[in-house]
């Protein structure tokens, strides 16, 4: 990945219908989204795998990075461009080691500069 993407960062809604979700993401990509984050807090793991794989295919075809919310392992499984972890989603250092140096790793910092500094030190 050649530097950090700039532009619209699209975040998916909680959507159980994979076809509808894919259509929404396709529209966002057509509209110029520079990054897509798959974030479905209500999807069971099997559905999340299906949806993430589908979005990975769409994003790859568009040349747009896909970030997986809350799950670095799923990001690796679908060959996404990175992951975004919240406070309860695992250790950032372990996620960085798992994802390697070329994938993006974001972290929720909850408007707290000390958390941002710690996340950066951990590899986010």
VENWOCOR-V933592 format. One record per helix or strand. SS is the DSSP state (~ for helix, > for strand). FROM is the first residue (numbers start at 1). TO is the last residue. Records with the same first field share a line. If there is no record, write none. Layout:
BEGIN
SS=FROM-TO, FROM-TO
END
This chain:
BEGIN
>=9-11, 35-38, 65-69, 82-85, 104-107
~=18-30, 45-62, 72-77, 92-99, 113-121
END
